[in-house]
């Protein structure tokens, strides 16, 4: 009886711990362009988009509502083919949901030093924070 109860407690504890895993991030890709995404206050929104910083292009937030979302760290690059110098890959930007509400998260793929030049690409998602 004690053994069954201990097993039950272990199982419940493991399920509680697993329930919290994966819920701290909202993973966003190019497929989410134009979509509405839900997040909770304190949750991280991790956006991963294709890019190649060796060309001078990078993804950056445009007109970020800093009262709703805060960028965490800088843009990170992971090469898609580690055997080739200058190969493209993925750029990842991370944002933290700060308070309830709705905001647009707009990212542009551009060369930051070029002024008056239209971005090569853009990405927008509506973020609903609860």
N, CA, C and O atoms as a GROMACS GRO file, in nm:
protein
  520
    1UNK      N    1   0.082  -0.119   0.000
    1UNK     CA    2   0.000   0.000   0.000
    1UNK      C    3   0.087   0.126   0.000
    1UNK      O    4   0.063   0.219  -0.077
    2UNK      N    5   0.188   0.129   0.086
    2UNK     CA    6   0.278   0.245   0.093
    2UNK      C    7   0.352   0.262  -0.039
    2UNK      O    8   0.373   0.373  -0.086
    3UNK      N    9   0.392   0.149  -0.098
    3UNK     CA   10   0.465   0.154  -0.225
    3UNK      C   11   0.378   0.213  -0.336
    3UNK      O   12   0.424   0.295  -0.415
    4UNK      N   13   0.250   0.171  -0.341
    4UNK     CA   14   0.158   0.225  -0.442
    4UNK      C   15   0.138   0.374  -0.421
    4UNK      O   16   0.135   0.451  -0.517
    5UNK      N   17   0.124   0.416  -0.295
    5UNK     CA   18   0.105   0.558  -0.265
    5UNK      C   19   0.229   0.639  -0.305
    5UNK      O   20   0.215   0.748  -0.361
    6UNK      N   21   0.348   0.588  -0.278
    6UNK     CA   22   0.472   0.656  -0.316
    6UNK      C   23   0.483   0.668  -0.468
    6UNK      O   24   0.525   0.771  -0.520
    7UNK      N   25   0.446   0.562  -0.538
    7UNK     CA   26   0.448   0.566  -0.685
    7UNK      C   27   0.350   0.669  -0.737
    7UNK      O   28   0.379   0.742  -0.832
    8UNK      N   29   0.233   0.676  -0.675
    8UNK     CA   30   0.132   0.773  -0.715
    8UNK      C   31   0.185   0.916  -0.694
    8UNK      O   32   0.172   0.999  -0.783
    9UNK      N   33   0.243   0.944  -0.579
    9UNK     CA   34   0.298   1.076  -0.549
    9UNK      C   35   0.407   1.111  -0.650
    9UNK      O   36   0.412   1.224  -0.699
   10UNK      N   37   0.495   1.017  -0.681
   10UNK     CA   38   0.602   1.041  -0.779
   10UNK      C   39   0.542   1.074  -0.915
   10UNK      O   40   0.587   1.168  -0.981
   11UNK      N   41   0.442   0.999  -0.957
   11UNK     CA   42   0.378   1.021  -1.087
   11UNK      C   43   0.312   1.159  -1.092
   11UNK      O   44   0.328   1.230  -1.191
   12UNK      N   45   0.240   1.196  -0.990
   12UNK     CA   46   0.175   1.328  -0.986
   12UNK      C   47   0.279   1.439  -0.988
   12UNK      O   48   0.262   1.538  -1.059
   13UNK      N   49   0.386   1.423  -0.911
   13UNK     CA   50   0.493   1.524  -0.909
   13UNK      C   51   0.556   1.540  -1.046
   13UNK      O   52   0.581   1.652  -1.092
   14UNK      N   53   0.583   1.429  -1.113
   14UNK     CA   54   0.643   1.433  -1.246
   14UNK      C   55   0.551   1.502  -1.345
   14UNK      O   56   0.596   1.580  -1.428
   15UNK      N   57   0.422   1.472  -1.338
   15UNK     CA   58   0.326   1.536  -1.429
   15UNK      C   59   0.317   1.687  -1.405
   15UNK      O   60   0.307   1.764  -1.500
   16UNK      N   61   0.321   1.728  -1.280
   16UNK     CA   62   0.318   1.871  -1.248
   16UNK      C   63   0.441   1.940  -1.305
   16UNK      O   64   0.430   2.048  -1.362
   17UNK      N   65   0.557   1.879  -1.290
   17UNK     CA   66   0.680   1.937  -1.343
   17UNK      C   67   0.677   1.943  -1.495
   17UNK      O   68   0.716   2.044  -1.554
   18UNK      N   69   0.630   1.837  -1.559
   18UNK     CA   70   0.623   1.834  -1.705
   18UNK      C   71   0.520   1.932  -1.760
   18UNK      O   72   0.538   1.984  -1.870
   19UNK      N   73   0.415   1.957  -1.686
   19UNK     CA   74   0.312   2.051  -1.732
   19UNK      C   75   0.370   2.191  -1.747
   19UNK      O   76   0.326   2.267  -1.833
   20UNK      N   77   0.468   2.225  -1.666
   20UNK     CA   78   0.531   2.356  -1.675
   20UNK      C   79   0.633   2.365  -1.785
   20UNK      O   80   0.667   2.475  -1.828
   21UNK      N   81   0.685   2.252  -1.834
   21UNK     CA   82   0.787   2.253  -1.938
   21UNK      C   83   0.726   2.293  -2.071
   21UNK      O   84   0.615   2.251  -2.104
   22UNK      N   85   0.798   2.373  -2.147
   22UNK     CA   86   0.752   2.411  -2.280
   22UNK      C   87   0.653   2.525  -2.279
   22UNK      O   88   0.628   2.584  -2.384
   23UNK      N   89   0.595   2.558  -2.165
   23UNK     CA   90   0.497   2.665  -2.161
   23UNK      C   91   0.562   2.801  -2.139
   23UNK      O   92   0.492   2.903  -2.141
   24UNK      N   93   0.692   2.806  -2.117
   24UNK     CA   94   0.758   2.933  -2.093
   24UNK      C   95   0.796   3.003  -2.224
   24UNK      O   96   0.846   3.116  -2.221
   25UNK      N   97   0.774   2.937  -2.339
   25UNK     CA   98   0.810   2.997  -2.468
   25UNK      C   99   0.699   2.978  -2.570
   25UNK      O  100   0.631   2.875  -2.573
   26UNK      N  101   0.684   3.080  -2.653
   26UNK     CA  102   0.600   3.069  -2.771
   26UNK      C  103   0.698   3.069  -2.888
   26UNK      O  104   0.765   3.170  -2.912
   27UNK      N  105   0.707   2.959  -2.961
   27UNK     CA  106   0.801   2.949  -3.073
   27UNK      C  107   0.733   2.997  -3.200
   27UNK      O  108   0.623   2.952  -3.235
   28UNK      N  109   0.799   3.089  -3.269
   28UNK     CA  110   0.742   3.155  -3.386
   28UNK      C  111   0.836   3.135  -3.504
   28UNK      O  112   0.957   3.148  -3.491
   29UNK      N  113   0.777   3.103  -3.622
   29UNK     CA  114   0.855   3.086  -3.745
   29UNK      C  115   0.790   3.167  -3.856
   29UNK      O  116   0.688   3.233  -3.834
   30UNK      N  117   0.848   3.163  -3.974
   30UNK     CA  118   0.794   3.235  -4.089
   30UNK      C  119   0.651   3.194  -4.120
   30UNK      O  120   0.574   3.274  -4.174
   31UNK      N  121   0.613   3.072  -4.086
   31UNK     CA  122   0.476   3.025  -4.109
   31UNK      C  123   0.374   3.104  -4.028
   31UNK      O  124   0.255   3.100  -4.058
   32UNK      N  125   0.419   3.175  -3.924
   32UNK     CA  126   0.329   3.253  -3.839
   32UNK      C  127   0.310   3.397  -3.887
   32UNK      O  128   0.239   3.475  -3.823
   33UNK      N  129   0.372   3.433  -3.998
   33UNK     CA  130   0.358   3.567  -4.053
   33UNK      C  131   0.210   3.596  -4.080
   33UNK      O  132   0.143   3.519  -4.148
   34UNK      N  133   0.162   3.708  -4.026
   34UNK     CA  134   0.023   3.748  -4.045
   34UNK      C  135  -0.076   3.685  -3.947
   34UNK      O  136  -0.195   3.714  -3.954
   35UNK      N  137  -0.030   3.601  -3.858
   35UNK     CA  138  -0.118   3.531  -3.765
   35UNK      C  139  -0.130   3.602  -3.630
   35UNK      O  140  -0.051   3.690  -3.597
   36UNK      N  141  -0.232   3.561  -3.554
   36UNK     CA  142  -0.246   3.603  -3.416
   36UNK      C  143  -0.187   3.493  -3.328
   36UNK      O  144  -0.212   3.375  -3.348
   37UNK      N  145  -0.107   3.534  -3.231
   37UNK     CA  146  -0.042   3.440  -3.141
   37UNK      C  147  -0.074   3.478  -2.997
   37UNK      O  148  -0.079   3.596  -2.964
   38UNK      N  149  -0.096   3.378  -2.913
   38UNK     CA  150  -0.127   3.402  -2.772
   38UNK      C  151  -0.004   3.380  -2.687
   38UNK      O  152   0.076   3.289  -2.712
   39UNK      N  153   0.009   3.464  -2.586
   39UNK     CA  154   0.119   3.452  -2.489
   39UNK      C  155   0.065   3.493  -2.353
   39UNK      O  156  -0.038   3.561  -2.343
   40UNK      N  157   0.133   3.452  -2.250
   40UNK     CA  158   0.100   3.490  -2.113
   40UNK      C  159   0.204   3.590  -2.064
   40UNK      O  160   0.317   3.593  -2.113
   41UNK      N  161   0.165   3.670  -1.968
   41UNK     CA  162   0.260   3.765  -1.909
   41UNK      C  163   0.380   3.687  -1.857
   41UNK      O  164   0.365   3.586  -1.788
   42UNK      N  165   0.499   3.734  -1.891
   42UNK     CA  166   0.623   3.669  -1.848
   42UNK      C  167   0.675   3.566  -1.946
   42UNK      O  168   0.790   3.522  -1.935
   43UNK      N  169   0.592   3.526  -2.040
   43UNK     CA  170   0.633   3.423  -2.136
   43UNK      C  171   0.728   3.483  -2.240
   43UNK      O  172   0.719   3.601  -2.275
   44UNK      N  173   0.819   3.398  -2.290
   44UNK     CA  174   0.912   3.439  -2.394
   44UNK      C  175   0.854   3.406  -2.532
   44UNK      O  176   0.798   3.298  -2.552
   45UNK      N  177   0.870   3.498  -2.624
   45UNK     CA  178   0.830   3.479  -2.763
   45UNK      C  179   0.958   3.469  -2.843
   45UNK      O  180   1.031   3.567  -2.856
   46UNK      N  181   0.986   3.350  -2.896
   46UNK     CA  182   1.112   3.322  -2.964
   46UNK      C  183   1.085   3.312  -3.113
   46UNK      O  184   1.020   3.218  -3.160
   47UNK      N  185   1.134   3.410  -3.188
   47UNK     CA  186   1.110   3.419  -3.332
   47UNK      C  187   1.235   3.373  -3.406
   47UNK      O  188   1.342   3.430  -3.386
   48UNK      N  189   1.221   3.272  -3.492
   48UNK     CA  190   1.334   3.221  -3.570
   48UNK      C  191   1.299   3.233  -3.718
   48UNK      O  192   1.201   3.175  -3.765
   49UNK      N  193   1.381   3.310  -3.790
   49UNK     CA  194   1.359   3.335  -3.932
   49UNK      C  195   1.489   3.314  -4.009
   49UNK      O  196   1.598   3.334  -3.956
   50UNK      N  197   1.476   3.273  -4.134
   50UNK     CA  198   1.593   3.252  -4.220
   50UNK      C  199   1.664   3.383  -4.246
   50UNK      O  200   1.601   3.488  -4.259
   51UNK      N  201   1.797   3.377  -4.252
   51UNK     CA  202   1.875   3.496  -4.281
   51UNK      C  203   2.021   3.464  -4.300
   51UNK      O  204   2.066   3.352  -4.275
   52UNK      N  205   2.095   3.565  -4.345
   52UNK     CA  206   2.238   3.548  -4.367
   52UNK      C  207   2.308   3.679  -4.334
   52UNK      O  208   2.318   3.768  -4.418
   53UNK      N  209   2.358   3.691  -4.211
   53UNK     CA  210   2.423   3.816  -4.170
   53UNK      C  211   2.551   3.848  -4.246
   53UNK      O  212   2.596   3.963  -4.242
   54UNK      N  213   2.612   3.750  -4.316
   54UNK     CA  214   2.733   3.781  -4.392
   54UNK      C  215   2.703   3.872  -4.511
   54UNK      O  216   2.794   3.930  -4.569
   55UNK      N  217   2.576   3.884  -4.548
   55UNK     CA  218   2.536   3.974  -4.657
   55UNK      C  219   2.509   4.115  -4.605
   55UNK      O  220   2.484   4.207  -4.683
   56UNK      N  221   2.515   4.131  -4.473
   56UNK     CA  222   2.485   4.260  -4.412
   56UNK      C  223   2.341   4.272  -4.365
   56UNK      O  224   2.306   4.365  -4.294
   57UNK      N  225   2.258   4.178  -4.406
   57UNK     CA  226   2.117   4.182  -4.367
   57UNK      C  227   2.097   4.118  -4.230
   57UNK      O  228   2.165   4.022  -4.194
   58UNK      N  229   2.002   4.173  -4.155
   58UNK     CA  230   1.964   4.117  -4.026
   58UNK      C  231   1.817   4.146  -4.001
   58UNK      O  232   1.760   4.236  -4.061
   59UNK      N  233   1.757   4.069  -3.912
   59UNK     CA  234   1.620   4.093  -3.868
   59UNK      C  235   1.624   4.184  -3.747
   59UNK      O  236   1.703   4.162  -3.655
   60UNK      N  237   1.539   4.286  -3.748
   60UNK     CA  238   1.527   4.379  -3.634
   60UNK      C  239   1.381   4.413  -3.611
   60UNK      O  240   1.301   4.416  -3.704
   61UNK      N  241   1.348   4.438  -3.485
   61UNK     CA  242   1.214   4.482  -3.451
   61UNK      C  243   1.194   4.625  -3.501
   61UNK      O  244   1.284   4.708  -3.492
   62UNK      N  245   1.074   4.651  -3.552
   62UNK     CA  246   1.041   4.786  -3.598
   62UNK      C  247   0.920   4.834  -3.519
   62UNK      O  248   0.820   4.764  -3.508
   63UNK      N  249   0.931   4.954  -3.463
   63UNK     CA  250   0.823   5.015  -3.385
   63UNK      C  251   0.774   4.922  -3.274
   63UNK      O  252   0.653   4.905  -3.256
   64UNK      N  253   0.865   4.862  -3.200
   64UNK     CA  254   0.831   4.770  -3.092
   64UNK      C  255   0.761   4.845  -2.979
   64UNK      O  256   0.811   4.948  -2.932
   65UNK      N  257   0.646   4.795  -2.936
   65UNK     CA  258   0.574   4.852  -2.821
   65UNK      C  259   0.646   4.804  -2.695
   65UNK      O  260   0.617   4.696  -2.643
   66UNK      N  261   0.739   4.885  -2.646
   66UNK     CA  262   0.823   4.844  -2.534
   66UNK      C  263   0.747   4.834  -2.402
   66UNK      O  264   0.801   4.783  -2.304
   67UNK      N  265   0.624   4.883  -2.397
   67UNK     CA  266   0.542   4.864  -2.280
   67UNK      C  267   0.480   4.725  -2.274
   67UNK      O  268   0.442   4.676  -2.168
   68UNK      N  269   0.470   4.661  -2.392
   68UNK     CA  270   0.409   4.527  -2.401
   68UNK      C  271   0.513   4.417  -2.417
   68UNK      O  272   0.501   4.310  -2.358
   69UNK      N  273   0.617   4.444  -2.500
   69UNK     CA  274   0.719   4.344  -2.530
   69UNK      C  275   0.857   4.402  -2.508
   69UNK      O  276   0.883   4.519  -2.540
   70UNK      N  277   0.945   4.322  -2.454
   70UNK     CA  278   1.084   4.363  -2.432
   70UNK      C  279   1.174   4.265  -2.503
   70UNK      O  280   1.164   4.144  -2.482
   71UNK      N  281   1.265   4.317  -2.587
   71UNK     CA  282   1.360   4.227  -2.651
   71UNK      C  283   1.462   4.183  -2.548
   71UNK      O  284   1.516   4.264  -2.473
   72UNK      N  285   1.488   4.052  -2.546
   72UNK     CA  286   1.584   3.993  -2.452
   72UNK      C  287   1.709   3.958  -2.532
   72UNK      O  288   1.704   3.877  -2.624
   73UNK      N  289   1.820   4.018  -2.495
   73UNK     CA  290   1.946   3.989  -2.563
   73UNK      C  291   1.947   4.043  -2.705
   73UNK      O  292   1.861   4.121  -2.745
   74UNK      N  293   2.047   4.000  -2.781
   74UNK     CA  294   2.059   4.044  -2.919
   74UNK      C  295   2.021   3.929  -3.013
   74UNK      O  296   2.000   3.816  -2.969
   75UNK      N  297   2.014   3.961  -3.140
   75UNK     CA  298   1.980   3.861  -3.240
   75UNK      C  299   2.089   3.755  -3.244
   75UNK      O  300   2.208   3.787  -3.248
   76UNK      N  301   2.049   3.628  -3.244
   76UNK     CA  302   2.145   3.517  -3.249
   76UNK      C  303   2.138   3.450  -3.385
   76UNK      O  304   2.030   3.434  -3.443
   77UNK      N  305   2.255   3.409  -3.436
   77UNK     CA  306   2.262   3.343  -3.566
   77UNK      C  307   2.309   3.201  -3.549
   77UNK      O  308   2.403   3.174  -3.473
   78UNK      N  309   2.244   3.108  -3.619
   78UNK     CA  310   2.288   2.968  -3.623
   78UNK      C  311   2.295   2.927  -3.769
   78UNK      O  312   2.194   2.930  -3.840
   79UNK      N  313   2.414   2.890  -3.814
   79UNK     CA  314   2.436   2.852  -3.953
   79UNK      C  315   2.360   2.726  -3.988
   79UNK      O  316   2.350   2.632  -3.908
   80UNK      N  317   2.306   2.724  -4.109
   80UNK     CA  318   2.235   2.607  -4.156
   80UNK      C  319   2.329   2.501  -4.210
   80UNK      O  320   2.293   2.384  -4.218
   81UNK      N  321   2.453   2.542  -4.247
   81UNK     CA  322   2.552   2.449  -4.302
   81UNK      C  323   2.688   2.490  -4.248
   81UNK      O  324   2.752   2.579  -4.302
   82UNK      N  325   2.731   2.424  -4.142
   82UNK     CA  326   2.854   2.464  -4.075
   82UNK      C  327   2.979   2.442  -4.160
   82UNK      O  328   3.086   2.491  -4.124
   83UNK      N  329   2.967   2.371  -4.271
   83UNK     CA  330   3.084   2.344  -4.355
   83UNK      C  331   3.115   2.455  -4.454
   83UNK      O  332   3.222   2.454  -4.515
   84UNK      N  333   3.024   2.550  -4.471
   84UNK     CA  334   3.045   2.656  -4.570
   84UNK      C  335   3.057   2.792  -4.504
   84UNK      O  336   2.969   2.833  -4.428
   85UNK      N  337   3.164   2.863  -4.534
   85UNK     CA  338   3.181   2.998  -4.484
   85UNK      C  339   3.083   3.088  -4.556
   85UNK      O  340   3.071   3.082  -4.679
   86UNK      N  341   3.013   3.172  -4.482
   86UNK     CA  342   2.918   3.266  -4.542
   86UNK      C  343   2.782   3.206  -4.574
   86UNK      O  344   2.698   3.272  -4.636
   87UNK      N  345   2.759   3.083  -4.532
   87UNK     CA  346   2.630   3.018  -4.558
   87UNK      C  347   2.521   3.082  -4.472
   87UNK      O  348   2.547   3.130  -4.361
   88UNK      N  349   2.401   3.081  -4.523
   88UNK     CA  350   2.287   3.132  -4.448
   88UNK      C  351   2.247   3.036  -4.337
   88UNK      O  352   2.306   2.929  -4.321
   89UNK      N  353   2.148   3.075  -4.263
   89UNK     CA  354   2.098   2.993  -4.153
   89UNK      C  355   1.975   3.056  -4.095
   89UNK      O  356   1.888   3.102  -4.169
   90UNK      N  357   1.966   3.059  -3.964
   90UNK     CA  358   1.852   3.116  -3.895
   90UNK      C  359   1.896   3.222  -3.797
   90UNK      O  360   1.996   3.208  -3.727
   91UNK      N  361   1.818   3.330  -3.793
   91UNK     CA  362   1.837   3.436  -3.694
   91UNK      C  363   1.723   3.424  -3.594
   91UNK      O  364   1.607   3.408  -3.633
   92UNK      N  365   1.756   3.433  -3.467
   92UNK     CA  366   1.656   3.419  -3.361
   92UNK      C  367   1.654   3.544  -3.275
   92UNK      O  368   1.758   3.591  -3.228
   93UNK      N  369   1.534   3.598  -3.255
   93UNK     CA  370   1.511   3.712  -3.168
   93UNK      C  371   1.416   3.668  -3.058
   93UNK      O  372   1.320   3.595  -3.085
   94UNK      N  373   1.441   3.711  -2.935
   94UNK     CA  374   1.359   3.671  -2.821
   94UNK      C  375   1.299   3.794  -2.756
   94UNK      O  376   1.367   3.894  -2.732
   95UNK      N  377   1.169   3.785  -2.727
   95UNK     CA  378   1.095   3.894  -2.664
   95UNK      C  379   1.022   3.839  -2.542
   95UNK      O  380   0.981   3.723  -2.539
   96UNK      N  381   1.005   3.925  -2.441
   96UNK     CA  382   0.932   3.887  -2.321
   96UNK      C  383   0.801   3.965  -2.316
   96UNK      O  384   0.800   4.087  -2.334
   97UNK      N  385   0.690   3.894  -2.292
   97UNK     CA  386   0.559   3.957  -2.279
   97UNK      C  387   0.552   4.022  -2.141
   97UNK      O  388   0.568   3.954  -2.039
   98UNK      N  389   0.527   4.152  -2.136
   98UNK     CA  390   0.534   4.227  -2.011
   98UNK      C  391   0.400   4.246  -1.941
   98UNK      O  392   0.393   4.241  -1.819
   99UNK      N  393   0.293   4.269  -2.018
   99UNK     CA  394   0.163   4.295  -1.956
   99UNK      C  395   0.051   4.255  -2.052
   99UNK      O  396   0.074   4.241  -2.172
  100UNK      N  397  -0.069   4.236  -1.998
  100UNK     CA  398  -0.182   4.196  -2.084
  100UNK      C  399  -0.216   4.303  -2.187
  100UNK      O  400  -0.202   4.423  -2.162
  101UNK      N  401  -0.260   4.257  -2.303
  101UNK     CA  402  -0.300   4.348  -2.410
  101UNK      C  403  -0.270   4.287  -2.545
  101UNK      O  404  -0.233   4.170  -2.556
  102UNK      N  405  -0.286   4.369  -2.648
  102UNK     CA  406  -0.262   4.325  -2.785
  102UNK      C  407  -0.166   4.422  -2.853
  102UNK      O  408  -0.181   4.543  -2.840
  103UNK      N  409  -0.069   4.368  -2.924
  103UNK     CA  410   0.028   4.449  -2.996
  103UNK      C  411   0.074   4.377  -3.120
  103UNK      O  412   0.062   4.254  -3.130
  104UNK      N  413   0.125   4.451  -3.214
  104UNK     CA  414   0.186   4.391  -3.333
  104UNK      C  415   0.335   4.379  -3.311
  104UNK      O  416   0.400   4.471  -3.261
  105UNK      N  417   0.389   4.264  -3.348
  105UNK     CA  418   0.534   4.243  -3.348
  105UNK      C  419   0.576   4.244  -3.494
  105UNK      O  420   0.547   4.150  -3.569
  106UNK      N  421   0.645   4.350  -3.534
  106UNK     CA  422   0.689   4.365  -3.673
  106UNK      C  423   0.841   4.358  -3.676
  106UNK      O  424   0.910   4.430  -3.604
  107UNK      N  425   0.892   4.271  -3.762
  107UNK     CA  426   1.036   4.258  -3.782
  107UNK      C  427   1.066   4.288  -3.928
  107UNK      O  428   0.989   4.253  -4.017
  108UNK      N  429   1.180   4.353  -3.950
  108UNK     CA  430   1.222   4.381  -4.088
  108UNK      C  431   1.361   4.322  -4.111
  108UNK      O  432   1.446   4.320  -4.022
  109UNK      N  433   1.380   4.273  -4.233
  109UNK     CA  434   1.508   4.215  -4.275
  109UNK      C  435   1.574   4.318  -4.365
  109UNK      O  436   1.532   4.339  -4.479
  110UNK      N  437   1.678   4.383  -4.312
  110UNK     CA  438   1.740   4.494  -4.383
  110UNK      C  439   1.886   4.509  -4.343
  110UNK      O  440   1.937   4.441  -4.254
  111UNK      N  441   1.951   4.600  -4.411
  111UNK     CA  442   2.087   4.640  -4.372
  111UNK      C  443   2.071   4.767  -4.289
  111UNK      O  444   2.030   4.871  -4.341
  112UNK      N  445   2.102   4.759  -4.160
  112UNK     CA  446   2.073   4.869  -4.068
  112UNK      C  447   2.134   5.004  -4.108
  112UNK      O  448   2.078   5.108  -4.074
  113UNK      N  449   2.244   5.005  -4.179
  113UNK     CA  450   2.310   5.130  -4.214
  113UNK      C  451   2.249   5.196  -4.338
  113UNK      O  452   2.276   5.313  -4.366
  114UNK      N  453   2.168   5.124  -4.413
  114UNK     CA  454   2.106   5.180  -4.533
  114UNK      C  455   1.979   5.256  -4.495
  114UNK      O  456   1.885   5.199  -4.440
  115UNK      N  457   1.978   5.385  -4.524
  115UNK     CA  458   1.861   5.466  -4.494
  115UNK      C  459   1.782   5.491  -4.622
  115UNK      O  460   1.840   5.503  -4.731
  116UNK      N  461   1.651   5.499  -4.609
  116UNK     CA  462   1.566   5.525  -4.724
  116UNK      C  463   1.553   5.406  -4.818
  116UNK      O  464   1.504   5.422  -4.930
  117UNK      N  465   1.594   5.289  -4.774
  117UNK     CA  466   1.586   5.168  -4.857
  117UNK      C  467   1.479   5.077  -4.796
  117UNK      O  468   1.481   5.049  -4.676
  118UNK      N  469   1.388   5.030  -4.879
  118UNK     CA  470   1.284   4.940  -4.834
  118UNK      C  471   1.345   4.808  -4.786
  118UNK      O  472   1.437   4.756  -4.850
  119UNK      N  473   1.295   4.753  -4.673
  119UNK     CA  474   1.347   4.625  -4.625
  119UNK      C  475   1.328   4.515  -4.730
  119UNK      O  476   1.233   4.518  -4.808
  120UNK      N  477   1.420   4.421  -4.732
  120UNK     CA  478   1.412   4.309  -4.824
  120UNK      C  479   1.291   4.221  -4.794
  120UNK      O  480   1.225   4.170  -4.885
  121UNK      N  481   1.261   4.203  -4.663
  121UNK     CA  482   1.146   4.123  -4.618
  121UNK      C  483   1.090   4.185  -4.491
  121UNK      O  484   1.157   4.264  -4.424
  122UNK      N  485   0.968   4.147  -4.458
  122UNK     CA  486   0.911   4.186  -4.330
  122UNK      C  487   0.828   4.071  -4.274
  122UNK      O  488   0.786   3.981  -4.346
  123UNK      N  489   0.808   4.076  -4.143
  123UNK     CA  490   0.732   3.975  -4.072
  123UNK      C  491   0.646   4.048  -3.970
  123UNK      O  492   0.696   4.133  -3.897
  124UNK      N  493   0.518   4.015  -3.963
  124UNK     CA  494   0.431   4.076  -3.862
  124UNK      C  495   0.339   3.969  -3.804
  124UNK      O  496   0.280   3.888  -3.876
  125UNK      N  497   0.329   3.970  -3.672
  125UNK     CA  498   0.234   3.884  -3.601
  125UNK      C  499   0.165   3.968  -3.495
  125UNK      O  500   0.228   4.054  -3.433
  126UNK      N  501   0.038   3.944  -3.475
  126UNK     CA  502  -0.036   4.010  -3.367
  126UNK      C  503  -0.019   3.924  -3.243
  126UNK      O  504  -0.050   3.805  -3.243
  127UNK      N  505   0.030   3.986  -3.135
  127UNK     CA  506   0.055   3.914  -3.010
  127UNK      C  507  -0.054   3.954  -2.910
  127UNK      O  508  -0.071   4.072  -2.878
  128UNK      N  509  -0.125   3.855  -2.862
  128UNK     CA  510  -0.228   3.877  -2.760
  128UNK      C  511  -0.174   3.821  -2.630
  128UNK      O  512  -0.156   3.700  -2.615
  129UNK      N  513  -0.149   3.911  -2.534
  129UNK     CA  514  -0.092   3.872  -2.404
  129UNK      C  515  -0.204   3.870  -2.302
  129UNK      O  516  -0.278   3.967  -2.285
  130UNK      N  517  -0.214   3.757  -2.233
  130UNK     CA  518  -0.317   3.742  -2.129
  130UNK      C  519  -0.254   3.727  -1.993
  130UNK      O  520  -0.325   3.713  -1.893
   0.00000   0.00000   0.00000
